[in-house]
Amino acid sequence: MLIFAVIIVVSGALIIGALWGLYGKLPTWLEGNLLAVAGGALMISAVIELLQPAVSDSGIWITAAFTCLGAVVFAGVDYLLDEKINADGGSGLLAAITLDGVPENLALGVALIGGNVMQVAALAGSILLSNIPEAAGGAKQMREDGASNKKILMLWAGAAVLLSLAAILGKVLLKNIDEEIISAINCFAAGAVIASLATEVFPTAYKRSNHWAGISTTIGLLLALGLNQLGS
């Protein structure tokens, strides 16, 4: 039952966020600050929940190699979307969440294997904090660029299903996988997360909330740090 609860909370957050972006009436500055909170939470979670365990389990070289690979793959896909396919900013955020979310949710599925409820809550909470405002911002941008509400909801629902499947696969298929493979997945996720924060999340948050974004990012970082301490 725990895995289904986590999947609903984390992946369902994408649909909730998309609905918020399409029909919500929050001021732009507040949306920017919420996005900055999410970015700060995801930043510290990438380090504590994904990279630090990988260094301990597989060493610094494996950690560095797969983290860089995740960043390069995300940056490459983001470049193709922006420069070659002419995708809008909302599509960029959708790509960001999907690309870093698949390995991230695989890692969440692996965390469920251990059965430590508080550790799972720490990682799931950080993902939740990022998914809702990112999906809201992406859906809103897509609507501003002319996409229909139906198309937007279908795209974000598809992403939610994909991330749910990733968590299930992580729980079922990776149960007996070597620690080095798990570390590689986590590091790839962390690299994609870091690249998405730099290119999609923080620039958007700053544009919408200006210098308040720095304070909100710090708050998000501290929230995720507190969640991590609950899981210790």
Phi and psi in degrees as GROMACS dihedral restraints (atoms count N, CA, C in turn):
[ dihedral_restraints ]
;  ai    aj    ak    al  type     phi  dphi    fc
    3     4     5     6     1   -61.2    20    10
    4     5     6     7     1   -42.8    20    10
    6     7     8     9     1   -62.8    20    10
    7     8     9    10     1   -38.8    20    10
    9    10    11    12     1   -69.7    20    10
   10    11    12    13     1   -35.7    20    10
   12    13    14    15     1   -64.1    20    10
   13    14    15    16     1   -44.0    20    10
   15    16    17    18     1   -65.1    20    10
   16    17    18    19     1   -43.1    20    10
   18    19    20    21     1   -61.1    20    10
   19    20    21    22     1   -44.6    20    10
   21    22    23    24     1   -63.2    20    10
   22    23    24    25     1   -43.7    20    10
   24    25    26    27     1   -66.7    20    10
   25    26    27    28     1   -48.0    20    10
   27    28    29    30     1   -76.3    20    10
   28    29    30    31     1   -53.4    20    10
   30    31    32    33     1   -74.9    20    10
   31    32    33    34     1   -36.1    20    10
   33    34    35    36     1   -62.3    20    10
   34    35    36    37     1   -22.8    20    10
   36    37    38    39     1   -61.5    20    10
   37    38    39    40     1   -29.1    20    10
   39    40    41    42     1   -64.8    20    10
   40    41    42    43     1   -42.9    20    10
   42    43    44    45     1   -69.0    20    10
   43    44    45    46     1   -42.2    20    10
   45    46    47    48     1   -59.9    20    10
   46    47    48    49     1   -44.2    20    10
   48    49    50    51     1   -63.3    20    10
   49    50    51    52     1   -41.3    20    10
   51    52    53    54     1   -63.7    20    10
   52    53    54    55     1   -42.2    20    10
   54    55    56    57     1   -62.7    20    10
   55    56    57    58     1   -40.0    20    10
   57    58    59    60     1   -60.8    20    10
   58    59    60    61     1   -46.0    20    10
   60    61    62    63     1   -63.8    20    10
   61    62    63    64     1   -34.6    20    10
   63    64    65    66     1   -82.1    20    10
   64    65    66    67     1   -38.0    20    10
   66    67    68    69     1  -119.6    20    10
   67    68    69    70     1    -9.1    20    10
   69    70    71    72     1   -73.8    20    10
   70    71    72    73     1   160.4    20    10
   72    73    74    75     1  -124.2    20    10
   73    74    75    76     1    25.8    20    10
   75    76    77    78     1   -69.2    20    10
   76    77    78    79     1   145.9    20    10
   78    79    80    81     1   -61.6    20    10
   79    80    81    82     1   151.5    20    10
   81    82    83    84     1   -59.5    20    10
   82    83    84    85     1   -39.9    20    10
   84    85    86    87     1   -64.5    20    10
   85    86    87    88     1   -34.8    20    10
   87    88    89    90     1   -71.2    20    10
   88    89    90    91     1   -39.8    20    10
   90    91    92    93     1   -60.7    20    10
   91    92    93    94     1   -41.5    20    10
   93    94    95    96     1   -62.5    20    10
   94    95    96    97     1   -41.7    20    10
   96    97    98    99     1   -69.0    20    10
   97    98    99   100     1   -37.5    20    10
   99   100   101   102     1   -64.5    20    10
  100   101   102   103     1   -37.8    20    10
  102   103   104   105     1   -66.0    20    10
  103   104   105   106     1   -37.3    20    10
  105   106   107   108     1   -66.2    20    10
  106   107   108   109     1   -39.8    20    10
  108   109   110   111     1   -58.5    20    10
  109   110   111   112     1   -45.6    20    10
  111   112   113   114     1   -62.0    20    10
  112   113   114   115     1   -42.4    20    10
  114   115   116   117     1   -63.0    20    10
  115   116   117   118     1   -41.5    20    10
  117   118   119   120     1   -64.2    20    10
  118   119   120   121     1   -40.2    20    10
  120   121   122   123     1   -64.3    20    10
  121   122   123   124     1   -42.1    20    10
  123   124   125   126     1   -72.4    20    10
  124   125   126   127     1   -30.9    20    10
  126   127   128   129     1   -61.6    20    10
  127   128   129   130     1   -51.3    20    10
  129   130   131   132     1   -71.0    20    10
  130   131   132   133     1   -32.6    20    10
  132   133   134   135     1   -66.2    20    10
  133   134   135   136     1   -37.0    20    10
  135   136   137   138     1   -60.2    20    10
  136   137   138   139     1   -37.9    20    10
  138   139   140   141     1   -75.9    20    10
  139   140   141   142     1   -51.0    20    10
  141   142   143   144     1   -76.0    20    10
  142   143   144   145     1   -44.0    20    10
  144   145   146   147     1   -87.4    20    10
  145   146   147   148     1   -24.2    20    10
  147   148   149   150     1  -114.1    20    10
  148   149   150   151     1   -49.0    20    10
  150   151   152   153     1   -81.6    20    10
  151   152   153   154     1   -45.5    20    10
  153   154   155   156     1   -59.3    20    10
  154   155   156   157     1   -45.8    20    10
  156   157   158   159     1   -63.0    20    10
  157   158   159   160     1   -34.2    20    10
  159   160   161   162     1   -65.7    20    10
  160   161   162   163     1   -39.1    20    10
  162   163   164   165     1   -62.0    20    10
  163   164   165   166     1   -42.7    20    10
  165   166   167   168     1   -67.2    20    10
  166   167   168   169     1   -38.8    20    10
  168   169   170   171     1   -84.5    20    10
  169   170   171   172     1   -35.7    20    10
  171   172   173   174     1  -126.1    20    10
  172   173   174   175     1    -7.2    20    10
  174   175   176   177     1    93.9    20    10
  175   176   177   178     1   166.1    20    10
  177   178   179   180     1   -70.6    20    10
  178   179   180   181     1   -32.4    20    10
  180   181   182   183     1   -71.2    20    10
  181   182   183   184     1   -43.6    20    10
  183   184   185   186     1   -63.3    20    10
  184   185   186   187     1   -43.2    20    10
  186   187   188   189     1   -58.4    20    10
  187   188   189   190     1   -49.2    20    10
  189   190   191   192     1   -64.0    20    10
  190   191   192   193     1   -43.0    20    10
  192   193   194   195     1   -63.3    20    10
  193   194   195   196     1   -48.5    20    10
  195   196   197   198     1   -77.9    20    10
  196   197   198   199     1   -27.1    20    10
  198   199   200   201     1   -66.0    20    10
  199   200   201   202     1   -44.6    20    10
  201   202   203   204     1   -63.5    20    10
  202   203   204   205     1   -37.6    20    10
  204   205   206   207     1   -62.3    20    10
  205   206   207   208     1   -44.3    20    10
  207   208   209   210     1   -60.4    20    10
  208   209   210   211     1   -42.3    20    10
  210   211   212   213     1   -66.0    20    10
  211   212   213   214     1   -41.4    20    10
  213   214   215   216     1   -66.2    20    10
  214   215   216   217     1   -43.7    20    10
  216   217   218   219     1   -63.2    20    10
  217   218   219   220     1   -45.5    20    10
  219   220   221   222     1   -62.4    20    10
  220   221   222   223     1   -47.2    20    10
  222   223   224   225     1   -60.2    20    10
  223   224   225   226     1   -37.7    20    10
  225   226   227   228     1   -65.9    20    10
  226   227   228   229     1   -45.4    20    10
  228   229   230   231     1   -65.1    20    10
  229   230   231   232     1   -41.4    20    10
  231   232   233   234     1   -62.8    20    10
  232   233   234   235     1   -40.4    20    10
  234   235   236   237     1   -63.2    20    10
  235   236   237   238     1   -45.2    20    10
  237   238   239   240     1   -61.5    20    10
  238   239   240   241     1   -41.1    20    10
  240   241   242   243     1   -64.2    20    10
  241   242   243   244     1   -43.8    20    10
  243   244   245   246     1   -79.1    20    10
  244   245   246   247     1   -42.2    20    10
  246   247   248   249     1   -99.6    20    10
  247   248   249   250     1   -31.8    20    10
  249   250   251   252     1  -103.2    20    10
  250   251   252   253     1   -40.3    20    10
  252   253   254   255     1   -96.8    20    10
  253   254   255   256     1   -10.9    20    10
  255   256   257   258     1    60.0    20    10
  256   257   258   259     1    41.1    20    10
  258   259   260   261     1   -73.1    20    10
  259   260   261   262     1   151.4    20    10
  261   262   263   264     1   -84.2    20    10
  262   263   264   265     1   177.1    20    10
  264   265   266   267     1   -61.9    20    10
  265   266   267   268     1   -34.1    20    10
  267   268   269   270     1   -64.8    20    10
  268   269   270   271     1   -39.7    20    10
  270   271   272   273     1   -65.1    20    10
  271   272   273   274     1   -33.1    20    10
  273   274   275   276     1   -63.3    20    10
  274   275   276   277     1   -43.1    20    10
  276   277   278   279     1   -67.5    20    10
  277   278   279   280     1   -36.4    20    10
  279   280   281   282     1   -62.0    20    10
  280   281   282   283     1   -44.1    20    10
  282   283   284   285     1   -63.7    20    10
  283   284   285   286     1   -39.5    20    10
  285   286   287   288     1   -61.8    20    10
  286   287   288   289     1   -48.5    20    10
  288   289   290   291     1   -65.5    20    10
  289   290   291   292     1   -40.7    20    10
  291   292   293   294     1   -69.4    20    10
  292   293   294   295     1   -46.4    20    10
  294   295   296   297     1   -66.3    20    10
  295   296   297   298     1   -44.7    20    10
  297   298   299   300     1   -84.3    20    10
  298   299   300   301     1   -18.6    20    10
  300   301   302   303     1   -75.8    20    10
  301   302   303   304     1   -32.0    20    10
  303   304   305   306     1   -62.8    20    10
  304   305   306   307     1   -57.0    20    10
  306   307   308   309     1   -66.0    20    10
  307   308   309   310     1   -31.3    20    10
  309   310   311   312     1   -63.7    20    10
  310   311   312   313     1   -43.2    20    10
  312   313   314   315     1   -74.3    20    10
  313   314   315   316     1   -28.3    20    10
  315   316   317   318     1   -58.8    20    10
  316   317   318   319     1   -44.6    20    10
  318   319   320   321     1   -63.7    20    10
  319   320   321   322     1   -36.3    20    10
  321   322   323   324     1   -64.8    20    10
  322   323   324   325     1   -39.9    20    10
  324   325   326   327     1   -62.2    20    10
  325   326   327   328     1   -39.2    20    10
  327   328   329   330     1   -64.1    20    10
  328   329   330   331     1   -40.0    20    10
  330   331   332   333     1   -61.9    20    10
  331   332   333   334     1   -31.3    20    10
  333   334   335   336     1   -67.4    20    10
  334   335   336   337     1   -24.6    20    10
  336   337   338   339     1   -61.3    20    10
  337   338   339   340     1   -40.5    20    10
  339   340   341   342     1   -69.5    20    10
  340   341   342   343     1   -23.9    20    10
  342   343   344   345     1    77.3    20    10
  343   344   345   346     1    10.7    20    10
  345   346   347   348     1   -80.9    20    10
  346   347   348   349     1   103.1    20    10
  348   349   350   351     1   -60.7    20    10
  349   350   351   352     1   -41.3    20    10
  351   352   353   354     1   -71.0    20    10
  352   353   354   355     1   -36.8    20    10
  354   355   356   357     1   -66.7    20    10
  355   356   357   358     1   -40.4    20    10
  357   358   359   360     1   -62.5    20    10
  358   359   360   361     1   -41.7    20    10
  360   361   362   363     1   -63.5    20    10
  361   362   363   364     1   -36.5    20    10
  363   364   365   366     1   -63.3    20    10
  364   365   366   367     1   -48.0    20    10
  366   367   368   369     1   -70.3    20    10
  367   368   369   370     1   -43.7    20    10
  369   370   371   372     1   -64.2    20    10
  370   371   372   373     1   -38.4    20    10
  372   373   374   375     1   -63.5    20    10
  373   374   375   376     1   -39.9    20    10
  375   376   377   378     1   -67.0    20    10
  376   377   378   379     1   -40.7    20    10
  378   379   380   381     1   -65.2    20    10
  379   380   381   382     1   -41.1    20    10
  381   382   383   384     1   -60.3    20    10
  382   383   384   385     1   -44.9    20    10
  384   385   386   387     1   -58.4    20    10
  385   386   387   388     1   -32.4    20    10
  387   388   389   390     1   -86.2    20    10
  388   389   390   391     1   -36.3    20    10
  390   391   392   393     1   -66.0    20    10
  391   392   393   394     1   -42.8    20    10
  393   394   395   396     1   -64.7    20    10
  394   395   396   397     1   -56.1    20    10
  396   397   398   399     1   -69.1    20    10
  397   398   399   400     1   -31.3    20    10
  399   400   401   402     1   -65.2    20    10
  400   401   402   403     1   -44.4    20    10
  402   403   404   405     1   -65.3    20    10
  403   404   405   406     1   -37.9    20    10
  405   406   407   408     1   -63.0    20    10
  406   407   408   409     1   -45.7    20    10
  408   409   410   411     1   -64.8    20    10
  409   410   411   412     1   -41.1    20    10
  411   412   413   414     1   -65.5    20    10
  412   413   414   415     1   -44.5    20    10
  414   415   416   417     1   -64.7    20    10
  415   416   417   418     1   -41.4    20    10
  417   418   419   420     1   -63.2    20    10
  418   419   420   421     1   -43.0    20    10
  420   421   422   423     1   -65.0    20    10
  421   422   423   424     1   -39.8    20    10
  423   424   425   426     1   -61.8    20    10
  424   425   426   427     1   -41.1    20    10
  426   427   428   429     1   -66.2    20    10
  427   428   429   430     1   -40.0    20    10
  429   430   431   432     1   -63.5    20    10
  430   431   432   433     1   -27.9    20    10
  432   433   434   435     1   -90.0    20    10
  433   434   435   436     1     7.1    20    10
  435   436   437   438     1   105.9    20    10
  436   437   438   439     1    -2.0    20    10
  438   439   440   441     1   -74.0    20    10
  439   440   441   442     1   147.4    20    10
  441   442   443   444     1   -76.1    20    10
  442   443   444   445     1   154.3    20    10
  444   445   446   447     1   -58.6    20    10
  445   446   447   448     1   -39.3    20    10
  447   448   449   450     1   -62.2    20    10
  448   449   450   451     1   -46.2    20    10
  450   451   452   453     1   -62.5    20    10
  451   452   453   454     1   -41.9    20    10
  453   454   455   456     1   -62.9    20    10
  454   455   456   457     1   -47.1    20    10
  456   457   458   459     1   -63.9    20    10
  457   458   459   460     1   -37.5    20    10
  459   460   461   462     1   -64.4    20    10
  460   461   462   463     1   -41.2    20    10
  462   463   464   465     1   -63.9    20    10
  463   464   465   466     1   -45.5    20    10
  465   466   467   468     1   -72.5    20    10
  466   467   468   469     1   -33.3    20    10
  468   469   470   471     1   -65.2    20    10
  469   470   471   472     1   -39.6    20    10
  471   472   473   474     1   -61.3    20    10
  472   473   474   475     1   -41.0    20    10
  474   475   476   477     1   -63.5    20    10
  475   476   477   478     1   -39.8    20    10
  477   478   479   480     1   -62.7    20    10
  478   479   480   481     1   -41.9    20    10
  480   481   482   483     1   -63.1    20    10
  481   482   483   484     1   -43.9    20    10
  483   484   485   486     1   -60.9    20    10
  484   485   486   487     1   -43.4    20    10
  486   487   488   489     1   -69.5    20    10
  487   488   489   490     1   -34.2    20    10
  489   490   491   492     1   -63.6    20    10
  490   491   492   493     1   -42.9    20    10
  492   493   494   495     1   -62.4    20    10
  493   494   495   496     1   -37.8    20    10
  495   496   497   498     1   -62.1    20    10
  496   497   498   499     1   -41.9    20    10
  498   499   500   501     1   -65.2    20    10
  499   500   501   502     1   -41.1    20    10
  501   502   503   504     1   -63.6    20    10
  502   503   504   505     1   -44.5    20    10
  504   505   506   507     1   -62.4    20    10
  505   506   507   508     1   -39.2    20    10
  507   508   509   510     1   -61.0    20    10
  508   509   510   511     1   -39.1    20    10
  510   511   512   513     1   -72.4    20    10
  511   512   513   514     1   -39.8    20    10
  513   514   515   516     1   -89.8    20    10
  514   515   516   517     1   -48.0    20    10
  516   517   518   519     1   -88.1    20    10
  517   518   519   520     1   -23.6    20    10
  519   520   521   522     1  -100.7    20    10
  520   521   522   523     1    13.5    20    10
  522   523   524   525     1   -60.3    20    10
  523   524   525   526     1   -39.5    20    10
  525   526   527   528     1  -113.5    20    10
  526   527   528   529     1    22.5    20    10
  528   529   530   531     1   -80.9    20    10
  529   530   531   532     1   148.5    20    10
  531   532   533   534     1   -59.4    20    10
  532   533   534   535     1   150.5    20    10
  534   535   536   537     1   -60.9    20    10
  535   536   537   538     1   -33.0    20    10
  537   538   539   540     1   -65.6    20    10
  538   539   540   541     1   -35.6    20    10
  540   541   542   543     1   -69.5    20    10
  541   542   543   544     1   -41.6    20    10
  543   544   545   546     1   -60.2    20    10
  544   545   546   547     1   -43.2    20    10
  546   547   548   549     1   -61.4    20    10
  547   548   549   550     1   -41.1    20    10
  549   550   551   552     1   -62.5    20    10
  550   551   552   553     1   -42.7    20    10
  552   553   554   555     1   -61.9    20    10
  553   554   555   556     1   -45.8    20    10
  555   556   557   558     1   -62.5    20    10
  556   557   558   559     1   -41.1    20    10
  558   559   560   561     1   -69.2    20    10
  559   560   561   562     1   -40.0    20    10
  561   562   563   564     1   -59.5    20    10
  562   563   564   565     1   -43.8    20    10
  564   565   566   567     1   -60.5    20    10
  565   566   567   568     1   -45.3    20    10
  567   568   569   570     1   -62.1    20    10
  568   569   570   571     1   -41.9    20    10
  570   571   572   573     1   -62.3    20    10
  571   572   573   574     1   -42.3    20    10
  573   574   575   576     1   -66.2    20    10
  574   575   576   577     1   -38.8    20    10
  576   577   578   579     1   -60.3    20    10
  577   578   579   580     1   -49.3    20    10
  579   580   581   582     1   -61.6    20    10
  580   581   582   583     1   -43.2    20    10
  582   583   584   585     1   -64.6    20    10
  583   584   585   586     1   -40.0    20    10
  585   586   587   588     1   -67.7    20    10
  586   587   588   589     1   -35.9    20    10
  588   589   590   591     1   -62.4    20    10
  589   590   591   592     1   -42.9    20    10
  591   592   593   594     1   -70.2    20    10
  592   593   594   595     1   -36.7    20    10
  594   595   596   597     1   -99.6    20    10
  595   596   597   598     1   -25.4    20    10
  597   598   599   600     1  -118.7    20    10
  598   599   600   601     1   -47.4    20    10
  600   601   602   603     1   -79.3    20    10
  601   602   603   604     1   -58.6    20    10
  603   604   605   606     1   -66.9    20    10
  604   605   606   607     1   -40.2    20    10
  606   607   608   609     1   -59.5    20    10
  607   608   609   610     1   -40.4    20    10
  609   610   611   612     1   -67.5    20    10
  610   611   612   613     1   -42.1    20    10
  612   613   614   615     1   -62.6    20    10
  613   614   615   616     1   -42.3    20    10
  615   616   617   618     1   -66.7    20    10
  616   617   618   619     1   -40.8    20    10
  618   619   620   621     1   -60.8    20    10
  619   620   621   622     1   -36.0    20    10
  621   622   623   624     1   -88.0    20    10
  622   623   624   625     1   -28.9    20    10
  624   625   626   627     1  -123.6    20    10
  625   626   627   628     1     0.3    20    10
  627   628   629   630     1    56.5    20    10
  628   629   630   631     1  -138.5    20    10
  630   631   632   633     1   -70.5    20    10
  631   632   633   634     1   -13.4    20    10
  633   634   635   636     1   -65.8    20    10
  634   635   636   637     1   -19.5    20    10
  636   637   638   639     1   -59.8    20    10
  637   638   639   640     1   -33.9    20    10
  639   640   641   642     1   -64.4    20    10
  640   641   642   643     1   -40.9    20    10
  642   643   644   645     1   -67.8    20    10
  643   644   645   646     1   -43.8    20    10
  645   646   647   648     1   -64.2    20    10
  646   647   648   649     1   -37.2    20    10
  648   649   650   651     1   -61.4    20    10
  649   650   651   652     1   -41.5    20    10
  651   652   653   654     1   -63.9    20    10
  652   653   654   655     1   -40.6    20    10
  654   655   656   657     1   -62.0    20    10
  655   656   657   658     1   -44.3    20    10
  657   658   659   660     1   -62.0    20    10
  658   659   660   661     1   -40.6    20    10
  660   661   662   663     1   -60.7    20    10
  661   662   663   664     1   -44.2    20    10
  663   664   665   666     1   -68.2    20    10
  664   665   666   667     1   -36.1    20    10
  666   667   668   669     1   -61.5    20    10
  667   668   669   670     1   -45.6    20    10
  669   670   671   672     1   -67.1    20    10
  670   671   672   673     1   -35.6    20    10
  672   673   674   675     1   -63.2    20    10
  673   674   675   676     1   -40.1    20    10
  675   676   677   678     1   -64.6    20    10
  676   677   678   679     1   -40.6    20    10
  678   679   680   681     1   -61.3    20    10
  679   680   681   682     1   -40.0    20    10
  681   682   683   684     1   -64.4    20    10
  682   683   684   685     1   -37.6    20    10
  684   685   686   687     1   -67.0    20    10
  685   686   687   688     1   -33.2    20    10
  687   688   689   690     1   -64.3    20    10
  688   689   690   691     1   -30.4    20    10
  690   691   692   693     1   -87.1    20    10
  691   692   693   694     1    -3.2    20    10
